[in-house]
Amino acid sequence: MDVYINDIAAFLPNDPVTNDDIEDVLGKVHDIRSRVKSRVLKNNGIAARYYAIDRATGKLNYTNAQLTAEAVRRLKPYDAFSIADIECLCCGTSMADVIAPGHGLMVAGELALPPCEVISTSGICLCGITSLKAAWANVALGLSRNAVATGSELASSLLRSNFFEHLPGDPDLKNRPILAFESDFLRWMLSDAAGAVFLSPEKNPQGISLRLDWIEHVSYAGQMDTCMYAGGRKNEDGSVTGWRALDSLDEALAKNFFALKQDTELLGDHVIRLTVSEGLSRAAARRNLLARDIDWFLPHYSSEFFRDKVHEAMAGIGFEIPYDKWFTNLAYKGNTGSASIYVILEELFHSGRLKPGQRILCYIPESGRFSVAYLHLTAL
Protein backbone atom coordinates (compact mmCIF):
# COMPACT_ATOMS: atom_id res chain seq x y z
CA MET A 1 0.00 0.00 0.00
CA ASP A 2 1.02 3.63 -0.32
CA VAL A 3 2.95 5.18 2.54
CA TYR A 4 3.07 8.88 3.35
CA ILE A 5 5.38 11.09 5.37
CA ASN A 6 2.95 13.32 7.28
CA ASP A 7 5.45 15.23 9.39
CA ILE A 8 9.20 15.73 9.71
CA ALA A 9 11.02 17.13 12.73
CA ALA A 10 14.64 17.99 13.47
CA PHE A 11 16.56 18.88 16.60
CA LEU A 12 19.90 20.70 16.55
CA PRO A 13 21.33 21.20 20.04
CA ASN A 14 22.36 24.49 21.64
CA ASP A 15 23.35 27.63 19.72
CA PRO A 16 25.07 27.51 16.33
CA VAL A 17 28.86 27.43 16.42
CA THR A 18 30.64 29.62 13.86
CA ASN A 19 34.03 28.96 12.34
CA ASP A 20 35.57 31.55 14.65
CA ASP A 21 34.31 29.68 17.72
CA ILE A 22 34.66 26.07 16.63
CA GLU A 23 38.06 25.36 18.20
CA ASP A 24 37.08 27.07 21.43
CA VAL A 25 34.11 24.70 21.76
CA LEU A 26 35.84 21.48 20.72
CA GLY A 27 39.10 22.50 22.37
CA LYS A 28 42.67 22.58 21.11
CA VAL A 29 44.69 19.39 21.45
CA HIS A 30 47.67 20.11 23.74
CA ASP A 31 46.42 23.73 23.55
CA ILE A 32 47.80 23.98 20.00
CA ARG A 33 45.64 25.19 17.13
CA SER A 34 45.08 22.74 14.28
CA ARG A 35 47.18 23.44 11.22
CA VAL A 36 44.59 21.95 8.83
CA LYS A 37 41.40 23.53 10.24
CA SER A 38 41.33 26.64 8.05
CA ARG A 39 42.03 24.66 4.88
CA VAL A 40 39.30 22.11 5.64
CA LEU A 41 36.74 24.79 6.52
CA LYS A 42 37.52 26.75 3.36
CA ASN A 43 36.85 23.67 1.23
CA ASN A 44 33.77 22.35 3.01
CA GLY A 45 31.82 25.62 2.93
CA ILE A 46 30.31 25.10 6.39
CA ALA A 47 29.87 28.42 8.21
CA ALA A 48 27.89 27.18 11.23
CA ARG A 49 27.09 23.90 12.90
CA TYR A 50 25.68 22.54 16.19
CA TYR A 51 27.33 20.62 19.01
CA ALA A 52 25.72 18.95 22.03
CA ILE A 53 28.40 20.57 24.18
CA ASP A 54 27.86 23.02 27.04
CA ARG A 55 30.19 25.92 26.24
CA ALA A 56 30.62 26.81 29.90
CA THR A 57 31.83 23.36 30.97
CA GLY A 58 32.97 21.70 27.74
CA LYS A 59 30.88 18.65 28.64
CA LEU A 60 28.15 16.96 26.61
CA ASN A 61 24.66 18.09 27.56
CA TYR A 62 22.77 15.53 25.43
CA THR A 63 23.28 11.87 24.72
CA ASN A 64 22.61 10.51 21.24
CA ALA A 65 19.40 8.92 22.51
CA GLN A 66 18.29 12.24 24.05
CA LEU A 67 18.94 14.10 20.78
CA THR A 68 16.82 11.56 18.93
CA ALA A 69 14.04 11.64 21.51
CA GLU A 70 13.88 15.44 21.20
CA ALA A 71 13.34 15.14 17.45
CA VAL A 72 10.59 12.55 17.91
CA ARG A 73 8.83 14.77 20.49
CA ARG A 74 8.67 17.56 17.91
CA LEU A 75 6.57 15.48 15.49
CA LYS A 76 2.99 16.75 15.10
CA PRO A 77 1.41 14.69 12.29
CA TYR A 78 -2.09 15.39 13.61
CA ASP A 79 -3.66 17.50 16.34
CA ALA A 80 -4.12 14.88 19.03
CA PHE A 81 -0.86 13.03 18.31
CA SER A 82 0.94 11.48 21.25
CA ILE A 83 4.19 9.55 21.20
CA ALA A 84 2.18 6.76 22.79
CA ASP A 85 0.53 6.37 19.34
CA ILE A 86 3.79 5.15 17.78
CA GLU A 87 3.55 1.48 16.74
CA CYS A 88 7.00 1.02 15.23
CA LEU A 89 10.19 2.99 16.00
CA CYS A 90 13.22 2.61 13.69
CA CYS A 91 16.41 4.44 14.66
CA GLY A 92 19.69 4.75 12.79
CA THR A 93 22.99 6.22 13.98
CA SER A 94 26.69 5.81 13.23
CA MET A 95 27.67 5.33 16.87
CA ALA A 96 25.21 4.75 19.66
CA ASP A 97 25.81 5.84 23.25
CA VAL A 98 26.58 2.26 24.28
CA ILE A 99 27.77 -0.83 22.42
CA ALA A 100 24.63 -2.67 23.54
CA PRO A 101 21.66 -2.53 23.67
CA GLY A 102 20.70 -1.03 20.33
CA HIS A 103 20.23 2.69 19.80
CA GLY A 104 16.50 2.36 19.09
CA LEU A 105 15.93 0.72 22.45
CA MET A 106 17.72 3.54 24.24
CA VAL A 107 15.58 6.09 22.39
CA ALA A 108 12.42 4.19 23.32
CA GLY A 109 13.59 4.31 26.92
CA GLU A 110 14.13 8.08 26.76
CA LEU A 111 10.61 8.49 25.37
CA ALA A 112 9.09 6.03 27.87
CA LEU A 113 7.17 4.46 24.98
CA PRO A 114 4.52 1.85 25.68
CA PRO A 115 5.25 -1.62 24.24
CA CYS A 116 5.94 -1.38 20.49
CA GLU A 117 8.26 -2.71 17.81
CA VAL A 118 11.75 -1.14 17.91
CA ILE A 119 14.44 -1.52 15.23
CA SER A 120 18.04 -0.25 15.31
CA THR A 121 20.13 0.19 12.18
CA SER A 122 23.86 0.86 12.06
CA GLY A 123 26.26 2.15 9.46
CA ILE A 124 27.38 5.71 8.72
CA CYS A 125 25.36 8.19 6.62
CA LEU A 126 23.06 5.49 5.24
CA CYS A 127 21.84 4.11 8.56
CA GLY A 128 19.27 6.93 8.62
CA ILE A 129 17.94 5.67 5.28
CA THR A 130 17.97 2.00 6.28
CA SER A 131 15.91 2.93 9.35
CA LEU A 132 13.51 4.81 7.06
CA LYS A 133 13.29 1.85 4.70
CA ALA A 134 12.49 -0.51 7.58
CA ALA A 135 9.75 1.82 8.83
CA TRP A 136 8.35 2.30 5.31
CA ALA A 137 8.24 -1.45 4.67
CA ASN A 138 6.56 -2.04 8.03
CA VAL A 139 3.70 0.31 7.16
CA ALA A 140 3.48 -0.72 3.49
CA LEU A 141 3.10 -4.38 4.47
CA GLY A 142 0.41 -3.55 7.02
CA LEU A 143 2.54 -4.78 9.92
CA SER A 144 2.05 -1.46 11.72
CA ARG A 145 -0.52 1.30 11.31
CA ASN A 146 2.22 3.90 11.60
CA ALA A 147 5.96 4.14 12.12
CA VAL A 148 8.57 6.71 13.08
CA ALA A 149 12.05 6.63 11.55
CA THR A 150 15.04 8.61 12.80
CA GLY A 151 18.62 9.44 11.95
CA SER A 152 20.94 11.02 14.51
CA GLU A 153 24.57 11.79 15.22
CA LEU A 154 26.56 12.83 18.28
CA ALA A 155 29.83 13.27 16.41
CA SER A 156 31.12 15.92 18.81
CA SER A 157 31.51 13.27 21.52
CA LEU A 158 34.55 11.96 19.62
CA LEU A 159 35.80 15.33 18.36
CA ARG A 160 36.53 17.02 21.69
CA SER A 161 40.19 17.72 22.38
CA ASN A 162 40.25 15.75 25.65
CA PHE A 163 39.86 12.54 23.61
CA PHE A 164 43.28 13.22 22.07
CA GLU A 165 45.28 14.69 24.94
CA HIS A 166 46.97 11.34 25.64
CA LEU A 167 48.59 11.31 22.18
CA PRO A 168 52.21 12.46 21.81
CA GLY A 169 53.25 15.17 19.36
CA ASP A 170 55.94 17.73 18.73
CA PRO A 171 55.02 21.16 20.12
CA ASP A 172 56.21 22.90 16.94
CA LEU A 173 54.18 20.46 14.77
CA LYS A 174 56.98 20.27 12.23
CA ASN A 175 57.98 16.65 12.51
CA ARG A 176 55.04 14.76 13.96
CA PRO A 177 51.56 16.30 14.23
CA ILE A 178 49.49 15.27 17.22
CA LEU A 179 46.67 14.05 15.00
CA ALA A 180 47.08 12.40 11.62
CA PHE A 181 45.25 14.25 8.83
CA GLU A 182 42.74 11.41 8.41
CA SER A 183 41.51 12.12 11.94
CA ASP A 184 42.11 15.89 12.30
CA PHE A 185 40.26 16.45 8.99
CA LEU A 186 37.01 15.07 10.42
CA ARG A 187 37.07 17.32 13.50
CA TRP A 188 36.12 20.23 11.22
CA MET A 189 33.64 18.30 9.06
CA LEU A 190 31.06 16.74 11.39
CA SER A 191 28.41 17.99 13.83
CA ASP A 192 25.36 16.92 15.84
CA ALA A 193 21.64 16.65 15.05
CA ALA A 194 18.67 14.32 15.00
CA GLY A 195 15.73 14.05 12.64
CA ALA A 196 12.47 12.09 12.64
CA VAL A 197 9.65 11.34 10.20
CA PHE A 198 6.15 10.02 10.83
CA LEU A 199 4.88 7.46 8.31
CA SER A 200 1.24 6.54 7.75
CA PRO A 201 -0.87 4.69 5.15
CA GLU A 202 -3.10 7.78 4.95
CA LYS A 203 -1.99 11.21 3.77
CA ASN A 204 -2.69 14.39 5.70
CA PRO A 205 -6.32 15.56 5.30
CA GLN A 206 -4.95 19.10 5.10
CA GLY A 207 -1.57 20.41 4.08
CA ILE A 208 1.31 18.66 2.36
CA SER A 209 2.23 15.00 2.63
CA LEU A 210 5.09 13.24 0.91
CA ARG A 211 4.35 9.89 -0.69
CA LEU A 212 7.41 7.67 -0.36
CA ASP A 213 7.62 6.14 -3.83
CA TRP A 214 10.86 4.15 -3.66
CA ILE A 215 14.33 3.82 -2.14
CA GLU A 216 17.23 2.51 -4.22
CA HIS A 217 20.12 1.43 -2.01
CA VAL A 218 23.29 -0.19 -3.30
CA SER A 219 26.66 -0.93 -1.69
CA TYR A 220 30.02 -1.43 -3.39
CA ALA A 221 31.61 -2.84 -0.22
CA GLY A 222 32.35 -6.13 -1.96
CA GLN A 223 34.68 -4.33 -4.37
CA MET A 224 36.06 -1.46 -2.27
CA ASP A 225 38.39 -1.03 0.69
CA THR A 226 37.26 0.67 3.88
CA CYS A 227 37.29 4.46 3.61
CA MET A 228 35.65 5.88 6.77
CA TYR A 229 35.84 4.00 10.04
CA ALA A 230 36.26 4.08 13.81
CA GLY A 231 37.40 1.48 16.32
CA GLY A 232 40.23 0.17 14.21
CA ARG A 233 43.37 0.79 12.17
CA LYS A 234 43.69 0.46 8.41
CA ASN A 235 46.66 -1.64 7.34
CA GLU A 236 48.92 -1.26 4.31
CA ASP A 237 47.09 -4.06 2.46
CA GLY A 238 43.72 -2.32 2.93
CA SER A 239 42.50 -4.65 5.66
CA VAL A 240 41.29 -3.24 8.98
CA THR A 241 42.35 -4.44 12.42
CA GLY A 242 39.58 -3.87 14.96
CA TRP A 243 40.15 -2.87 18.58
CA ARG A 244 38.98 -6.24 19.90
CA ALA A 245 41.91 -7.96 18.16
CA LEU A 246 44.37 -6.12 20.42
CA ASP A 247 45.74 -7.37 23.71
CA SER A 248 44.40 -4.48 25.78
CA LEU A 249 42.31 -1.34 25.76
CA ASP A 250 45.45 0.59 26.68
CA GLU A 251 46.97 -0.39 23.35
CA ALA A 252 43.81 0.68 21.50
CA LEU A 253 43.90 4.08 23.21
CA ALA A 254 47.61 4.60 22.63
CA LYS A 255 47.21 3.87 18.93
CA ASN A 256 44.10 6.09 18.64
CA PHE A 257 41.89 3.23 17.48
CA PHE A 258 38.67 4.87 18.66
CA ALA A 259 39.02 8.11 16.68
CA LEU A 260 36.96 8.63 13.53
CA LYS A 261 39.16 8.38 10.47
CA GLN A 262 38.75 8.78 6.73
CA ASP A 263 41.02 7.76 3.87
CA THR A 264 40.70 11.04 1.96
CA GLU A 265 42.69 9.79 -1.03
CA LEU A 266 40.38 6.82 -1.49
CA LEU A 267 37.38 9.11 -1.00
CA GLY A 268 38.48 11.54 -3.70
CA ASP A 269 39.26 8.77 -6.17
CA HIS A 270 35.97 6.88 -5.95
CA VAL A 271 33.04 8.56 -4.17
CA ILE A 272 31.67 10.47 -7.18
CA ARG A 273 32.27 7.64 -9.64
CA LEU A 274 30.52 5.03 -7.52
CA THR A 275 27.69 7.02 -5.94
CA VAL A 276 26.76 9.22 -8.93
CA SER A 277 28.11 7.89 -12.22
CA GLU A 278 27.31 4.29 -11.33
CA GLY A 279 24.77 4.60 -8.52
CA LEU A 280 22.49 7.16 -10.15
CA SER A 281 22.71 5.42 -13.53
CA ARG A 282 21.54 2.23 -11.83
CA ALA A 283 18.68 3.90 -9.96
CA ALA A 284 17.47 5.85 -13.02
CA ALA A 285 17.46 2.74 -15.19
CA ARG A 286 15.67 0.60 -12.59
CA ARG A 287 13.01 3.26 -11.97
CA ASN A 288 12.71 4.66 -15.52
CA LEU A 289 13.60 8.08 -14.11
CA LEU A 290 14.45 11.18 -16.14
CA ALA A 291 16.12 14.34 -14.87
CA ARG A 292 13.38 16.56 -16.31
CA ASP A 293 10.85 14.81 -14.05
CA ILE A 294 12.55 16.07 -10.87
CA ASP A 295 11.38 19.32 -9.26
CA TRP A 296 13.66 19.22 -6.21
CA PHE A 297 17.07 17.61 -5.80
CA LEU A 298 18.20 17.20 -2.18
CA PRO A 299 21.86 16.15 -2.00
CA HIS A 300 23.62 15.12 1.17
CA TYR A 301 27.26 15.75 0.46
CA SER A 302 29.85 16.24 3.17
CA SER A 303 31.46 19.32 1.69
CA GLU A 304 30.83 22.10 -0.84
CA PHE A 305 33.99 20.75 -2.45
CA PHE A 306 31.82 18.00 -3.97
CA ARG A 307 28.94 20.20 -5.18
CA ASP A 308 30.24 20.91 -8.68
CA LYS A 309 31.71 17.42 -8.95
CA VAL A 310 28.28 15.89 -8.29
CA HIS A 311 26.69 18.21 -10.86
CA GLU A 312 29.31 17.39 -13.49
CA ALA A 313 28.98 13.65 -12.90
CA MET A 314 25.19 13.87 -13.22
CA ALA A 315 25.56 15.78 -16.49
CA GLY A 316 28.06 13.16 -17.65
CA ILE A 317 25.41 10.41 -17.48
CA GLY A 318 22.70 12.58 -19.06
CA PHE A 319 20.96 13.35 -15.77
CA GLU A 320 21.70 17.04 -15.28
CA ILE A 321 19.52 18.87 -12.76
CA PRO A 322 20.04 22.65 -12.75
CA TYR A 323 21.24 24.24 -9.53
CA ASP A 324 17.99 26.20 -9.11
CA LYS A 325 16.30 22.87 -8.30
CA TRP A 326 18.86 21.92 -5.62
CA PHE A 327 18.08 22.37 -1.93
CA THR A 328 20.65 21.97 0.84
CA ASN A 329 21.39 23.57 4.21
CA LEU A 330 24.95 22.28 4.70
CA ALA A 331 26.40 25.79 5.08
CA TYR A 332 24.34 26.74 8.16
CA LYS A 333 23.31 23.40 9.68
CA GLY A 334 26.46 21.39 9.07
CA ASN A 335 27.22 17.85 8.00
CA THR A 336 25.23 15.70 10.41
CA GLY A 337 25.80 12.30 8.81
CA SER A 338 22.78 10.01 8.99
CA ALA A 339 20.63 12.91 10.25
CA SER A 340 21.49 15.16 7.30
CA ILE A 341 18.78 14.08 4.87
CA TYR A 342 16.19 14.40 7.66
CA VAL A 343 17.46 17.92 8.48
CA ILE A 344 17.32 18.92 4.80
CA LEU A 345 13.88 17.41 4.24
CA GLU A 346 12.50 18.98 7.43
CA GLU A 347 13.41 22.49 6.32
CA LEU A 348 11.96 22.07 2.83
CA PHE A 349 8.81 20.33 4.13
CA HIS A 350 7.97 23.24 6.44
CA SER A 351 9.13 26.00 4.07
CA GLY A 352 5.85 26.41 2.19
CA ARG A 353 7.73 25.93 -1.09
CA LEU A 354 6.47 22.43 -1.89
CA LYS A 355 3.57 22.21 -4.32
CA PRO A 356 1.28 19.21 -4.92
CA GLY A 357 2.59 16.96 -7.65
CA GLN A 358 6.22 17.99 -7.27
CA ARG A 359 8.75 15.17 -7.30
CA ILE A 360 11.76 15.08 -4.97
CA LEU A 361 14.96 13.09 -5.44
CA CYS A 362 17.30 12.71 -2.46
CA TYR A 363 20.94 11.65 -2.83
CA ILE A 364 22.67 10.08 0.17
CA PRO A 365 26.21 8.73 -0.30
CA GLU A 366 28.25 6.95 2.34
CA SER A 367 32.00 6.56 2.30
CA GLY A 368 32.30 3.71 4.84
CA ARG A 369 32.96 1.19 2.08
CA PHE A 370 31.14 3.20 -0.58
CA SER A 371 27.36 2.87 -0.66
CA VAL A 372 24.59 5.16 -1.88
CA ALA A 373 20.84 5.55 -1.59
CA TYR A 374 18.41 7.47 -3.78
CA LEU A 375 15.03 8.33 -2.29
CA HIS A 376 12.07 9.44 -4.45
CA LEU A 377 9.11 11.32 -2.95
CA THR A 378 6.01 12.98 -4.40
CA ALA A 379 4.36 15.97 -2.70
CA LEU A 380 0.58 15.63 -2.33
Secondary structure, DSSP 4 states (H G I P E B T S, - for coil): ---EEEEEEEE--SS-EETTTHHHHH--GGG---SSHHHHHHHH---EE--SB-TTT-SB---HHHHHHHHHHT--SSTT--GGG-SEEEEEESS-SSSSS-HHHHHHHHHTPPS-EEEEE-SSTTHHHHHHHHHHHHHHTTS-S-EEEEEEE-GGGGTSGGGTTTS---TT-SS--SS-HHHHHHHTTB--EEEEEEEESS--SSS--EEEEEEEEEE-TTTS---EESSEEE-TTS-EEEGGGSS-HHHHHHTTTTS-EE-HHHHHHHHHIIIIIIHHHHHHHHHT--GGG-SEEEE--S-GGGHHHHHHHHHHTT----GGGB---HHHH-B-GGGHHHHHHHHHHTTT---TT-EEEEEEEETTTTEEEEEEEEE-
